[in-house]
Amino acid sequence: MTKRLTIGYYGNGKSTNRYHLPFLMRRQDTIFVKTIYAPTLRDD
């Protein structure tokens, strides 16, 4: 059985959207993003 790392993000800034999430989405077999928490909603 393959183990997966489960992570969550606090904040969803530009670096998360541009670098971290695209990297992690290519590794869904080993990494699971459970949640992204942001204290305020942004409409960028």
N, C-alpha and C positions, 0 to 999 in steps of 0.2 A: 504494500500500500504506500503510495506517495504522500508524504506529509506536505501540507501547505502552510505557509506563514500567513497569519491573519493580522492585518494592520488597520489602523484608523488614522485619519488626519485631523488635526486641530487647526482650522484655518484652511482656506483654499485660495491662496494668493497666486500671482502670476507664475512663480516657479513651480508650484504644484501642477497647474494646468499645462504648462509648456514642457516641463521636463519629467517630473516624478510620475504623474499618471500615465502618460504615453509609454514610458519605460515599463511600468508595472502591468499595463494592459497587454503587453506582448509576452508576459510571463504568468498568465493566468493559471497555468498548470501547477505552479509552485507558490504563487502569492495571491492572496484574496484581500481586496480592499473592502472592509466591512462597512465603514461609514466615513463620511467627511462632515465635520462639524464646523460651522461658521456662526459667529455670534450675531451677524447681521446678514441679510440677503443683499446681494449685489446684482445689478443688471448692467453688466459691461458689454 
